Every structure is written in C-alpha cells, then in structure tokens.
C-alpha cells in the first residue's frame, strides 16, 4: 500500500478529535445481528417477535462491550460518581420528585398515543403493533423505574435533572427550572415519536429479508443488489431502534440535549409520517412518471451491475453511518460527538449517501411519459428534497455547535475532511470561471 509521508505528518500534527463512541462497539452489535439473522433464516423465524429479538441481538452485545471493554460507565460525561454513594435518606425525596415528573411525562405520552388516531391506523407503517408493544411494556417499565431512579440518584453528581424539575413544578415546590423542564420534555418527545415509528417498521423489513428466496439472489444484478440493499436497511432500522431504547446514563448514552430550535424539528418531522412530505401524493413526491434504474437499463447487464454496485455502496455507507453511533443513534438529540468511521470523511455521511442513492436509483430526469415537463418537475422536486436534508444538516450543526467538542470536530473537518475539502475545491473552480 502506498504511504504518503507528508499526509502522515499532517495527520500527526493535526489529529482528529476523539470520538464519543468506540469504533468497535457498533460492529460488535452487527455481529450479534448477523448471528440472529442466520438463525432466523434457517428456521423461518420471520415474525414481528423475531424482529424484536433482532433488535436485542444488536443491543445486548453493545451493552456488554461498552461496559466490560470500553467501560463507558466510568466516563465523566455520565455525571456519575461511583466512589461517592450517598445514603438512601439523602436522595429519597429527590427520587420521589423525579419519579413524579417522569410518570407525568409518560402519562402525557400515553394520552397523545391514545388520542392520536394515526398511531392506530395500519396505513402508517405498523403503528398498531408498536402501540401493543408499549401497552405490554408499560407496567413493567413503571415498576422498574422505581428501583432504577432510587439506585441511580445515590450515585449522580447532580440528581436534580429535568424530570426532577418537572416533578418539583407539578408539586408546586418553588420556582420552576424552565430550561431543564423544556429539555426534558423535548427529549421524551423525540423518544415518544421516533421510537413508535421505529418499532412499527422493524417487523416488515426484517420479515421480508428473512423470507427472501436464496435461489433468486444471484439470478441477475438487480436481484443481488436488491438483496444487499434490503440487508443494509434492516441494519439501519435495528441499530436506530436500539439507539432510541438505550438512553441510559450508566451507558453514557443518555440524551445531553434535545434540539431546541423549531426549524430543526420542522426539517426532521416532514421526513416522517404522519408529516411526511415525500410520500405518495405529497408535495415533495418526485415519483410522477418515473421508473427506477432497473427499468431504464433492462437488457444491459453490465450497466445494471455498475449501478447495482454503486447503490449497494451508498446504502452500505448509510448503514455504516448508523452503526457508527453504536447505542446512541437518535434524531434531534445530542448524545456525544462522533468523529470516527464515515464521520471522519464528512459531517453528514447518512444524508449524503441517502440523497445520492435517491438520485441514482430514481433518475428523476427521465420520465416514462416522455414528457420533458415531468422530467424537469421531478428533478426540481428531488432537488427540493435534497434541500430539506441540507436544511436538516444545518439545524443539527446549529444545535451541536453549543458543545465545544463539536466545534473542535467541525473545525478539524473543515481542514481535513475529504468531502468538505472536495466541495471547497469544486467551489473554488466554479468561482474562478
């Protein structure tokens, strides 16, 4: 392999900031997932409960690796002092107040679930299954929260968090800590909304992949590419679901802050049902008169092969960007700054890969109707969709820039990131013309 001494010296002089997540933990979770998928395919376990086991197969190995190898529970960012365990009587009142705030929050989420018709409509992914799961888990979660909060509060440096502030406000105990309460509510709004969505889409994709007929995989480039792409999306969904579940301080995977900017929430929510704008018939639906890459290049196996490889690589980068989070994937939250994996190349690898995939797989500038208007319209709408993701990226950067660790990463990426430097170079060329 060619070694460039100048680049090596530059990397040594300007090292990449340390990542909040180890590079290994995500791949440990991936190994657990692959092991379960092999079992599921062998025994035909394609049902929704098998899909949930797949999420556990991702999460449990990551938990064990994080505790026994990475020792994340010792990180200062957990806010836990293991050497100073206070007596029960010192934190009992705090814990009771915190539990009141936590249960009040959960009650509010339950009311929204019960009153929101779309949570129970099958046309929105598989939300009824997600609601059933939450109904089954809720009593056990309620009971488990009591010993967990009481145990943790004895070890926290500052146990008076947002849940405590909300409970204190509800009980009328002094002036409310509004910033803490708002951050607490935003954090649980993220979990309440996105976890329901993730649980609802776990079974369909997993079941499709497990049922895939192995005999058809190598029949043609399209079949092989479709199989690989589906696998990448199964990875993404499983890791994302595990990330929304595993928000615990002892794992250092808790939510530091939830995005406080309305623009950030708007940019994110319009990409998901029921607010989805890119779906069929939506204002950003770019599929009118389109067909995918397999249609346009049918009968040209070499072209199909090239396109298939490119699309698999793009979805691989997309899945890798989620794997890199380990247990910490979540929209609209700050749970530690990632600098490893694809995040050593660009600030937003998932968005870049996802939008590139859509452009290449859909080819919106080609229309089956033969209409130039349809082709131009679809291309324009696709550009707007890419603009939405650019907007999302900028709102996320604005939120994360409140952390000095992200500022250091952002500055390093400007100096050293291959993708930002490539864009800067291309912009310089355009500017000189």
C-alpha positions, 0 to 999 in steps of 0.5 A: 500500500502506498504511504504518503509521508507528508499526509502522515505528518499532517495527520500527526500534527493535526489529529482528529478529535476523539470520538464519543463512541468506540469504533468497535462497539457498533460492529460488535452489535452487527455481529450479534445481528448477523448471528440472529439473522442466520438463525432466523433464516434457517428456521423461518423465524420471520415474525414481528417477535423475531424482529424484536429479538433482532433488535436485542441481538444488536443491543445486548452485545453493545451493552456488554462491550461498552461496559466490560471493554470500553467501560463507558460507565466510568466516563465523566460525561455520565455525571456519575460518581461511583466512589461517592454513594450517598445514603438512601435518606439523602436522595429519597425525596429527590427520587420521589420528585423525579419519579413524579415528573417522569410518570407525568411525562409518560402519562402525557405520552400515553394520552397523545398515543391514545388520542392520536388516531394515526398511531392506530391506523395500519396505513402508517407503517405498523403503528398498531403493533408498536402501540401493543408493544408499549401497552405490554411494556408499560407496567413493567417499565413503571415498576422498574423505574422505581428501583432504577431512579432510587439506585441511580440518584445515590450515585449522580453528581447532580440528581436534580435533572429535568424530570426532577424539575418537572416533578418539583413544578407539578408539586408546586415546590418553588420556582420552576427550572424552565430550561431543564423542564423544556429539555426534558420534555423535548427529549421524551418527545423525540423518544415518544415519536421516533421510537413508535415509528421505529418499532412499527417498521422493524417487523416488515423489513426484517420479515421480508429479508428473512423470507427472501428466496436464496435461489433468486439472489444471484439470478441477475444484478438487480436481484443481488443488489436488491438483496444487499440493499434490503440487508443494509436497511434492516441494519439501519432500522435495528441499530436506530431502534436500539439507539432510541431504547438505550438512553441510559446514563450508566451507558453514557448514552443518555440524551445531553440535549434535545434540539431546541430550535423549531426549524430543526424539528420542522426539517426532521418531522416532514421526513416522517409520517404522519408529516411526511412530505415525500410520500405518495401524493405529497408535495415533495413526491418526485415519483410522477412518471418515473421508473427506477434504474432497473427499468431504464437499463433492462437488457444491459447487464453490465450497466445494471451491475455498475449501478447495482454496485454503486447503490449497494455502496451508498446504502452500505455507507448509510448503514455504516453511518448508523452503526457508527453511533453504536447505542446512541443513534437518535434524531434531534438529540445530542448524545456525544460527538462522533468523529470516527468511521464515515464521520471522519470523511464528512459531517453528514455521511447518512444524508449524503449517501441517502440523497445520492442513492435517491438520485441514482436509483430514481433518475428523476430526469427521465420520465416514462411519459416522455414528457420533458415537463415531468422530467424537469418537475421531478428533478426540481422536486428531488432537488427540493428534497435534497434541500430539506436534508441540507436544511436538516444538516444545518439545524443539527450543526446549529444545535451541536455547535453549543458543545465545544467538542463539536466545534473542535470536530467541525473545525478539524473537518473543515481542514481535513475532511475529504468531502468538505475539502472536495466541495471547497475545491469544486467551489473554488473552480466554479468561482474562478470561471 
